[in-house]
Amino acid sequence: AWGARFNVQLDEHLAIFRYKDQPGMLGRLGTALGDAGINIASAAVGLETDAGEDAVLLVTTDRAVPADVLDAITSTQDFHEARSVSL
């Protein structure tokens, strides 16, 4: 995902976020998902291999992350892109 590699157990619902690599971003994401009633089951962070200034976070969740929640997160400062997948 965006040049980052992850070693994670795939679950039914996952979401991937690309953001500026800086402290506090995982906490901001956890708060945003928690405010939407979505529980994070696992998380893995990787740096983009090409850009160097961004990080990619993959989370598995207890339910699908709706598009409006993804949009709300990416509309905040330093979050660039987000995708949600349900298997």
Backbone bond lengths (Angstrom), bond angles and torsions (degrees), N, CA, C in turn:
res aa  C-N    CA-C-N  psi(-1)  N-CA   C-N-CA  omega(-1)  CA-C   N-CA-C  phi
1 A - - - 1.447 - - 1.522 108.00 -
2 W 1.318 116.81 116.91 1.465 123.15 179.45 1.523 112.09 50.32
3 G 1.313 117.13 36.99 1.459 121.64 176.49 1.519 115.17 85.58
4 A 1.326 119.07 -2.34 1.466 122.34 179.11 1.522 109.38 -100.61
5 R 1.322 115.97 149.25 1.463 121.77 177.97 1.516 109.58 -114.42
6 F 1.333 114.94 147.45 1.456 120.77 -178.09 1.517 109.68 -135.34
7 N 1.306 115.30 148.58 1.453 122.02 171.69 1.524 106.16 -117.77
8 V 1.337 115.92 93.00 1.462 120.62 -176.20 1.523 109.73 -134.78
9 Q 1.306 115.04 153.81 1.454 121.73 171.92 1.523 107.96 -80.21
10 L 1.315 117.67 120.87 1.455 119.79 179.76 1.522 110.33 -74.89
11 D 1.308 114.84 135.71 1.449 122.25 175.13 1.524 108.37 -117.60
12 E 1.306 116.25 -177.19 1.460 120.44 -175.32 1.526 112.69 -63.30
13 H 1.334 117.56 -36.28 1.467 120.88 -176.98 1.525 109.93 -125.42
14 L 1.328 116.46 132.24 1.452 120.14 174.76 1.523 109.59 -144.39
15 A 1.310 114.28 157.98 1.462 121.02 177.68 1.521 108.00 -139.03
16 I 1.319 115.35 147.20 1.457 121.77 -177.57 1.527 107.88 -126.36
17 F 1.334 115.73 133.81 1.454 121.84 -177.30 1.525 110.06 -128.59
18 R 1.330 116.17 139.32 1.470 122.05 173.59 1.520 106.89 -114.69
19 Y 1.318 116.01 131.44 1.464 120.41 -173.56 1.528 110.09 -152.69
20 K 1.324 115.95 167.98 1.457 121.60 176.40 1.525 108.70 -66.46
21 D 1.322 116.53 130.55 1.462 121.74 -178.47 1.527 109.38 -75.07
22 Q 1.328 115.30 102.80 1.463 121.63 178.57 1.526 108.92 -158.45
23 P 1.334 117.61 159.03 1.461 120.78 -179.26 1.530 112.00 -61.37
24 G 1.323 115.29 145.65 1.460 122.07 173.51 1.513 116.03 94.74
25 M 1.321 118.34 -8.74 1.461 120.32 -175.19 1.520 112.07 -69.50
26 L 1.323 117.80 -39.10 1.467 120.66 177.93 1.528 109.92 -62.32
27 G 1.320 117.25 -41.08 1.461 121.07 177.79 1.519 112.09 -64.09
28 R 1.336 117.02 -41.52 1.461 120.62 177.96 1.519 110.88 -61.83
29 L 1.335 116.11 -41.98 1.459 119.65 179.52 1.526 110.73 -66.32
30 G 1.324 117.06 -44.04 1.456 120.48 178.74 1.520 112.30 -59.82
31 T 1.317 116.76 -40.23 1.459 121.06 177.73 1.518 111.20 -64.82
32 A 1.337 116.75 -44.77 1.466 120.67 -179.74 1.525 111.50 -62.53
33 L 1.321 116.77 -43.61 1.465 119.33 178.37 1.524 110.68 -68.37
34 G 1.315 117.68 -40.78 1.455 121.02 178.06 1.523 112.10 -61.54
35 D 1.334 116.56 -40.84 1.468 120.58 177.57 1.529 111.15 -62.13
36 A 1.343 116.74 -27.44 1.460 121.56 178.08 1.528 112.04 -88.65
37 G 1.338 117.15 2.20 1.464 120.80 179.03 1.514 113.52 78.85
38 I 1.327 117.13 21.73 1.463 121.80 -178.84 1.519 108.99 -107.31
39 N 1.330 116.32 127.03 1.452 122.29 -178.64 1.527 109.99 -96.84
40 I 1.325 116.51 133.14 1.463 121.80 175.88 1.520 108.52 -83.98
41 A 1.332 116.61 125.93 1.464 121.19 177.96 1.528 110.99 -90.46
42 S 1.337 117.56 -38.05 1.463 121.93 177.78 1.522 108.66 -155.67
43 A 1.326 115.37 161.28 1.460 120.45 -179.19 1.521 109.62 -147.13
44 A 1.322 116.04 147.24 1.463 122.53 175.51 1.525 108.11 -142.37
45 V 1.324 116.24 134.26 1.456 122.05 -178.60 1.512 108.80 -113.63
46 G 1.326 116.20 139.53 1.454 121.79 175.16 1.516 109.78 -141.20
47 L 1.325 116.54 148.36 1.456 120.66 176.06 1.513 109.74 -86.62
48 E 1.332 116.41 144.76 1.459 119.68 173.98 1.521 107.73 -65.95
49 T 1.301 116.63 131.81 1.461 119.88 -177.32 1.519 112.05 -75.70
50 D 1.327 118.61 -27.18 1.456 121.33 -176.41 1.522 112.84 -89.83
51 A 1.317 118.21 -48.91 1.461 121.73 -171.41 1.528 112.48 -78.83
52 G 1.329 117.80 -42.98 1.442 121.13 178.09 1.511 116.03 84.36
53 E 1.322 119.89 -21.31 1.462 121.45 -178.58 1.524 112.83 -105.00
54 D 1.311 117.09 -9.20 1.459 121.13 -178.42 1.523 110.21 -111.57
55 A 1.319 114.48 158.25 1.459 121.52 175.16 1.525 107.89 -124.38
56 V 1.302 115.86 160.95 1.459 122.86 178.44 1.521 107.24 -125.27
57 L 1.317 115.88 132.67 1.462 122.06 -179.04 1.513 108.39 -121.47
58 L 1.320 116.72 126.74 1.454 123.00 175.50 1.519 107.06 -110.90
59 V 1.330 116.75 127.34 1.457 121.30 176.62 1.519 109.50 -124.02
60 T 1.327 115.96 143.15 1.455 120.31 167.48 1.520 105.78 -100.44
61 T 1.328 115.83 143.79 1.461 120.85 -172.71 1.526 111.33 -132.09
62 D 1.334 115.36 164.95 1.452 120.15 -178.24 1.526 113.06 -78.24
63 R 1.327 116.76 -13.83 1.467 120.85 175.32 1.519 108.05 -154.16
64 A 1.308 116.44 167.50 1.461 120.74 -178.61 1.529 110.60 -62.40
65 V 1.315 116.06 143.60 1.462 121.10 175.57 1.529 106.98 -89.68
66 P 1.327 117.59 114.10 1.471 120.54 -176.84 1.526 112.26 -67.49
67 A 1.325 115.28 156.47 1.464 121.79 -178.68 1.521 111.76 -58.35
68 D 1.333 118.29 -37.80 1.467 119.11 -178.87 1.520 111.92 -66.43
69 V 1.334 118.14 -31.28 1.459 121.35 176.47 1.525 109.56 -71.59
70 L 1.332 117.32 -42.95 1.466 120.65 175.81 1.524 110.48 -58.95
71 D 1.327 116.74 -44.95 1.465 121.14 179.74 1.521 111.40 -62.07
72 A 1.327 116.95 -41.37 1.463 120.47 179.34 1.527 110.83 -63.49
73 I 1.319 117.07 -39.58 1.466 120.81 179.86 1.525 110.72 -68.51
74 T 1.333 117.32 -46.27 1.468 119.34 -177.98 1.525 112.87 -73.46
75 S 1.319 117.51 -12.77 1.466 119.03 176.05 1.526 111.63 -82.49
76 T 1.347 117.09 -9.54 1.458 120.14 177.51 1.522 109.73 -85.17
77 Q 1.323 114.30 161.63 1.459 120.44 -176.88 1.526 111.79 -60.55
78 D 1.319 116.31 134.72 1.466 126.29 171.50 1.526 115.64 78.97
79 F 1.343 119.85 -2.81 1.461 121.21 168.74 1.518 107.37 -95.08
80 H 1.337 117.74 126.32 1.448 121.69 -173.37 1.537 113.99 -100.06
81 E 1.329 116.51 -46.39 1.469 120.75 -175.52 1.526 109.64 -146.88
82 A 1.328 115.18 156.85 1.465 120.72 177.00 1.519 109.18 -153.10
83 R 1.326 115.26 146.41 1.453 122.45 176.07 1.526 107.99 -139.87
84 S 1.327 115.29 148.24 1.454 121.69 176.68 1.523 108.59 -125.06
85 V 1.323 115.63 140.47 1.463 121.26 -178.55 1.518 108.44 -135.51
86 S 1.314 116.50 134.16 1.459 121.53 170.92 1.516 107.76 -117.12
87 L 1.320 115.77 125.85 1.466 121.36 -176.92 1.515 111.12 -91.90
